Amino acid sequence: MLKYPLVFVFSVSPFLLLAERIYTDEQIAFWEDEAFPVLEENCWSCHGVSKKIRGGLILTTLEGVLKGGEFGPAVDLDNPKNSLLL
């Protein structure tokens, strides 16, 4: 067990915050043209921007999508066809 656990957390966490995901132009275009409009129109009023998130599912962050809600993760990265979101 660490003698000074908070020192460890505060010394490591800035490096985790600096981690950046790199996306291709194709991935960004897909998000902007295909995924975002569908989510915005059909999903975010209950699972994104409202104060009361239904079913515990938050779709505005990657972490929220992967964590999922009452029925589990919204997306299965290992087998996308089995994703609840689809």
Secondary structure as UniProt FT lines:
FT   HELIX           5..18
FT   HELIX           25..30
FT   HELIX           31..35
FT   HELIX           36..42
FT   HELIX           44..47
FT   HELIX           54..56
FT   HELIX           62..67
FT   TURN            70..71
FT   HELIX           80..82
//
